[in-house]
Amino acid sequence: MKSADVVVIGGSAAGAVAAVSCRRRYEGKSVLVIRKEGQVQVPCGIPYIFGTLGSVEKNVIPDALLQNNGVEIVKEEVLEVNREKKTVLLSGGESVGYDKLVMATGSLPITVPIPGADKENVFAINKDANYLKSMLGEINVAQDIVIIGGGFIGVEFADECRKNHACNVTIVEILPHCLQMAMDEEFCIEAESLLPELGVKVCCNQRVETILGDRKVTGVRLSDGRELKADVVIMGVGAIPNIAMAAKAGLQTGKTKAIMVDRYMRTVTDQDIFACGDCAEKVSFFSGSPSAVMLASVATAEARTVGANLFVTRQQNGGEIGVFSTMVGGRAFACAGLTEKAARQEGYDVVVGEAVATDTHPGGMPGAVSTKVKLVFSRGTGILLGGGISGGKSAGEMINVVSACIQHKMTFDEVALFQMGTHPALTASPIAYQIVNAAELAAKAA
Amino acid sequence: MKSADVVVIGGSAAGAVAAVSCRRRYEGKSVLVIRKEGQVQVPCGIPYIFGTLGSVEKNVIPDALLQNNGVEIVKEEVLEVNREKKTVLLSGGESVGYDKLVMATGSLPITVPIPGADKENVFAINKDANYLKSMLGEINVAQDIVIIGGGFIGVEFADECRKNHACNVTIVEILPHCLQMAMDEEFCIEAESLLPELGVKVCCNQRVETILGDRKVTGVRLSDGRELKADVVIMGVGAIPNIAMAAKAGLQTGKTKAIMVDRYMRTVTDQDIFACGDCAEKVSFFSGSPSAVMLASVATAEARTVGANLFVTRQQNGGEIGVFSTMVGGRAFACAGLTEKAARQEGYDVVVGEAVATDTHPGGMPGAVSTKVKLVFSRGTGILLGGGISGGKSAGEMINVVSACIQHKMTFDEVALFQMGTHPALTASPIAYQIVNAAELAAKAA
């Protein structure tokens, strides 16, 4: 019987990183990744297939990463995990023995149970390459696209779908604003204001009641009775943990219906089985409560923890901070930790600091983009709870500076003295650098 | 007699920020900035005047910052500080009383005592607007420019001087490589390799022995006997603290010939006088020893400490990490903390991790730039000592993530679990994100 010291089920971000990290941490151990996909899609790259990239083939996680690190790949489906025998049964009939098993089975897109959701050309955000290819074919010739859900994925799809051909794109969002689950209202309003320029219509406070058409979708009916034409409908309303295999194997799941793990990413049910990524239950960095937020960057951090802890307990998962970034019409939006609204809901008395400056300096540098940083602190302790940024592309890394400050529970006084580097072509000026100014203004307001 | 609660001498980055921070921290206090300049130049923007910006007027720190924060500006020279009477004497004859005084007199460019250094068209990097205007006039019509010193300023000048007109530019550097004081050799070599494509020649291991010409410079003679034609010579060899006024007032200076201050940026000589920026002595974050590195971003962090501590001791200066970034031929180079070489010189047994990935993902995203991160850790403790980056423009903020990790003495295991956000158009992939991969590889190597 084939066997490996470590068997990883799933080859997307979490599975691949767990495998590589294990090889880095335990050089002598053999690692086998079992996945059903021939090639694995970059999960966060999926919206970009439909515009910037233009093809499914350009959105592939290269297998070289696994091969260069001595990880074996088996491209089959896993039918069953036998915890007593410590084997997994493959679709080809073979069994593979393991010493340690890693569940990295990811998530499945939520399909909203709307009447008509089973019609042709109603797509969910499925990570399967063939599914995405047929979706691309339909989107490329679509005249009227309706996107259900104005979260990051929905907004990114809306922006991308129009890049390669003219079409009508409408986002239908149930909340008052797009992106509202992740960002404070002022950022949502700013991002939304850019969508009409991109030719994207937004219907907020609306629900799709019915998907219209015969065999194939022809439109949707909204909760206010309006009908929108549609030859393609995209459901971008989130994902649920893919835990069928884990459930079959008797692994306990938690409040978010994900596999329950301890602080070391070991399943609470079986000491030889670990879980990471979208299929593993997360806890909030702030409250310690279960969190349903799924992010590839969190999945990979968890996977690195798994890789380190498989044979020796080395690292502890500190809980999910939640760092998001996106682009809307060429402008970057990013956030980390708690929004002002979420912080208040969590019972914090917050103090906020905001600073705006160009992302290069002086302001007359060509291409300078006004960039705003908002930081949210706890009034009592002065500790940083979260931040939001809108502006130039460097916001994608600026939010990681904010994340580092959150992770270290820095206070506004400490953030105000943060030693950043600055350069005319790369950052705001040292005088105006937004993160430290926002912190100093919060200290003033406290 | 005119008076203010706080008088700041000097209106560049340090002076302006100390004034604004004081107003933010102590709303009721009156603050007066005394400076001799009509308009203040952005110090790190100076090389960009000669190419990208094209004019001295576009490189001005706006006075609005001071005005909007209720800071009064007096545009005169200070002749004398009378510590007994707690007054400063202005060039116009007026005296101004203070409760607290802030010395932010900055630095003066080093003029190397080379024979012929007093000839016309031999320029130092002076921050005076009129001086820079005449320098711009000469550079704009120069055929042959020799730059003495291949540090950041020298390399930036070389890159910029050729942007608006064709001319021959040669850097003469005394060390084996350009940028060697700040970056490890491999980054220096990479940056140097880009210079010929920009039409810039580099003569390393060379000293300018004589500056040739009659009244006006016509060339330079190098230590190997070669002569280079030059109608403009630029000396970019560093700066020394401007402490004439402080010395006259009897303020003690330290090993780097800068004003000695305590951990709270108060001068050791006079409890009512603070100092910050290039004129104030710095200590290394790592060793606590005096450091002669001058950076606007350090100056502003010190100035914020001064602003906070003027009337109540609130904040401690943790010592200089030293975070640099620059652009060479459109590629960003950045570093923070100790280089591998400097760490070894300081007596550390180092362990290094390196990771390369594109700055967007997947690699096929248009405009993706291969970006390398090198992290240097102490073997015994695993604590991060420094990092270097070369690659896309987001390196300017990535190095600030590294700085935050240094500031918190994070180990390779902690950096490997850092919760960054990622996005296809803004960062490397969560799998390949360079900072965490470099940390994990260092953990492997340790």
Contacts between the chains, C-beta under 8 A, distances in Angstrom:
chain1	res1	chain2	res2	distance
A	13	B	429	7.8
A	13	B	430	5.8
A	13	B	431	5.5
A	16	B	431	6.1
A	17	B	430	7.8
A	17	B	431	5.6
A	21	B	440	6.4
A	24	B	440	5.7
A	24	B	441	6.8
A	24	B	443	7.3
A	24	B	444	4.4
A	25	B	443	7.3
A	25	B	444	6.9
A	27	B	444	7.8
A	42	B	361	6.4
A	42	B	362	5.1
A	42	B	424	7.3
A	42	B	429	6.3
A	44	B	422	6.8
A	44	B	423	6.6
A	44	B	424	5.8
A	44	B	429	7.8
A	44	B	430	7.6
A	45	B	361	6.6
A	45	B	362	5.4
A	45	B	424	4.9
A	48	B	365	7.1
A	48	B	424	5.1
A	48	B	425	7.4
A	52	B	365	6.5
A	52	B	366	6.6
A	52	B	424	7.9
A	52	B	425	7.5
A	53	B	362	7.3
A	53	B	364	6.2
A	53	B	365	7.0
A	58	B	362	6.3
A	58	B	364	4.2
A	59	B	362	5.5
A	59	B	364	7.8
A	60	B	362	6.8
A	61	B	362	7.7
A	61	B	429	7.7
A	61	B	431	6.7
A	65	B	431	6.8
A	65	B	432	7.7
A	285	B	419	7.9
A	295	B	421	7.6
A	295	B	430	8.0
A	296	B	422	6.6
A	296	B	429	7.7
A	296	B	430	4.4
A	297	B	419	6.6
A	297	B	420	5.7
A	297	B	421	5.6
A	297	B	422	4.9
A	297	B	430	4.3
A	297	B	433	7.6
A	298	B	419	6.8
A	299	B	430	7.1
A	300	B	430	4.2
A	300	B	431	5.9
A	300	B	433	7.5
A	300	B	436	7.7
A	301	B	417	5.3
A	301	B	418	7.4
A	301	B	419	5.4
A	301	B	436	7.7
A	304	B	416	5.5
A	304	B	417	5.9
A	304	B	436	7.0
A	304	B	440	6.4
A	305	B	417	6.2
A	308	B	413	7.2
A	308	B	416	7.5
A	308	B	443	7.9
A	314	B	413	6.7
A	315	B	413	5.8
A	315	B	416	7.9
A	315	B	417	6.1
A	317	B	417	7.7
A	318	B	417	7.3
A	318	B	419	7.8
A	320	B	419	7.4
A	321	B	419	4.7
A	323	B	419	6.0
A	323	B	420	6.2
A	323	B	421	3.1
A	324	B	421	5.7
A	325	B	421	4.8
A	325	B	422	7.3
A	325	B	423	4.2
A	325	B	426	5.4
A	325	B	427	7.3
A	326	B	423	6.0
A	327	B	423	7.1
A	327	B	425	4.8
A	327	B	426	6.8
A	332	B	425	8.0
A	332	B	426	6.0
A	334	B	421	6.3
A	334	B	423	7.9
A	334	B	426	7.8
A	336	B	421	6.5
A	361	B	42	6.3
A	361	B	45	6.6
A	362	B	42	5.1
A	362	B	45	5.4
A	362	B	53	7.3
A	362	B	58	6.3
A	362	B	59	5.5
A	362	B	60	6.8
A	362	B	61	7.7
A	364	B	53	6.2
A	364	B	58	4.2
A	364	B	59	7.8
A	365	B	48	7.2
A	365	B	52	6.5
A	365	B	53	7.0
A	366	B	52	6.6
A	393	B	393	7.4
A	393	B	394	6.7
A	393	B	425	7.3
A	393	B	426	5.7
A	394	B	393	6.7
A	394	B	394	5.4
A	394	B	396	6.2
A	394	B	397	4.6
A	395	B	426	7.2
A	396	B	394	6.2
A	396	B	397	7.9
A	396	B	421	7.2
A	396	B	422	7.8
A	396	B	423	5.6
A	396	B	425	7.7
A	396	B	426	2.7
A	396	B	427	4.8
A	397	B	394	4.6
A	397	B	396	7.9
A	397	B	397	3.5
A	397	B	398	4.9
A	397	B	400	7.5
A	397	B	401	6.4
A	397	B	426	7.5
A	397	B	427	6.5
A	398	B	397	4.9
A	398	B	400	7.6
A	399	B	421	5.3
A	400	B	397	7.5
A	400	B	398	7.5
A	400	B	401	4.7
A	400	B	418	7.9
A	400	B	420	4.5
A	400	B	421	6.2
A	400	B	427	7.8
A	401	B	397	6.4
A	401	B	400	4.7
A	401	B	401	5.4
A	401	B	404	5.7
A	403	B	418	7.6
A	403	B	419	5.6
A	403	B	420	6.2
A	403	B	421	6.7
A	404	B	401	5.7
A	404	B	404	3.6
A	404	B	405	6.2
A	404	B	408	7.4
A	404	B	418	6.9
A	405	B	404	6.2
A	407	B	418	7.2
A	407	B	419	6.4
A	408	B	404	7.5
A	408	B	408	4.6
A	413	B	308	7.2
A	413	B	314	6.7
A	413	B	315	5.8
A	416	B	304	5.5
A	416	B	308	7.5
A	416	B	315	7.8
A	417	B	301	5.4
A	417	B	304	5.9
A	417	B	305	6.1
A	417	B	315	6.1
A	417	B	317	7.7
A	417	B	318	7.3
A	418	B	301	7.4
A	418	B	400	7.9
A	418	B	403	7.6
A	418	B	404	6.9
A	418	B	407	7.2
A	419	B	285	7.9
A	419	B	297	6.7
A	419	B	298	6.8
A	419	B	301	5.4
A	419	B	318	7.9
A	419	B	320	7.4
A	419	B	321	4.7
A	419	B	323	6.0
A	419	B	403	5.6
A	419	B	407	6.5
A	420	B	297	5.7
A	420	B	323	6.2
A	420	B	400	4.5
A	420	B	403	6.2
A	421	B	295	7.6
A	421	B	297	5.6
A	421	B	323	3.1
A	421	B	324	5.7
A	421	B	325	4.8
A	421	B	334	6.3
A	421	B	336	6.5
A	421	B	396	7.2
A	421	B	399	5.3
A	421	B	400	6.2
A	421	B	403	6.7
A	422	B	44	6.8
A	422	B	296	6.6
A	422	B	297	4.9
A	422	B	325	7.3
A	422	B	396	7.8
A	423	B	44	6.6
A	423	B	325	4.2
A	423	B	326	6.0
A	423	B	327	7.1
A	423	B	334	7.9
A	423	B	396	5.6
A	424	B	42	7.3
A	424	B	44	5.8
A	424	B	45	4.9
A	424	B	48	5.1
A	424	B	52	7.9
A	425	B	48	7.5
A	425	B	52	7.5
A	425	B	327	4.7
A	425	B	332	7.9
A	425	B	393	7.3
A	425	B	396	7.7
A	426	B	325	5.4
A	426	B	327	6.8
A	426	B	332	6.0
A	426	B	334	7.8
A	426	B	393	5.8
A	426	B	395	7.2
A	426	B	396	2.7
A	426	B	397	7.5
A	427	B	325	7.3
A	427	B	396	4.8
A	427	B	397	6.5
A	427	B	400	7.8
A	429	B	13	7.8
A	429	B	42	6.3
A	429	B	44	7.8
A	429	B	61	7.7
A	429	B	296	7.8
A	430	B	13	5.8
A	430	B	17	7.8
A	430	B	44	7.6
A	430	B	295	8.0
A	430	B	296	4.4
A	430	B	297	4.2
A	430	B	299	7.1
A	430	B	300	4.2
A	431	B	13	5.5
A	431	B	16	6.1
A	431	B	17	5.6
A	431	B	61	6.6
A	431	B	65	6.8
A	431	B	300	5.9
A	432	B	65	7.7
A	433	B	297	7.5
A	433	B	300	7.5
A	436	B	300	7.8
A	436	B	301	7.7
A	436	B	304	6.9
A	440	B	21	6.4
A	440	B	24	5.7
A	440	B	304	6.3
A	441	B	24	6.7
A	443	B	24	7.3
A	443	B	25	7.3
A	443	B	308	7.9
A	444	B	24	4.4
A	444	B	25	6.9
A	444	B	27	7.8
